[in-house]
Amino acid sequence: MGRVRMCRFCTNMVCGDANWCEVFQECYSDERIAEENDCNGFEFNPIDAITLTECYPHVVHEMRRNAKETALYQRRMAGDWS
């Protein structure tokens, strides 16, 4: 399963006073860049172009899962099998 494509998670989207797409050289509304699409110019960026602080939801889930697995591995290496 591939990533959901949204302009707000694309490297080519620049947000500020306007939402500018570097590929199509056009401005888009906040609503438009939050919609799923099938853009051929999409290049994934895990950071939200609008807030610059939020991560792509699937990346956050993956990071949490990896952190739990790493903690479990470290405990087991230390001899804690509980």
Beta strands, then each sheet from edge to edge (+ up, - down):
strand 1: 13-15
strand 2: 19-21
strand 3: 26-28
sheet 1: 1+ 2- 3+
end
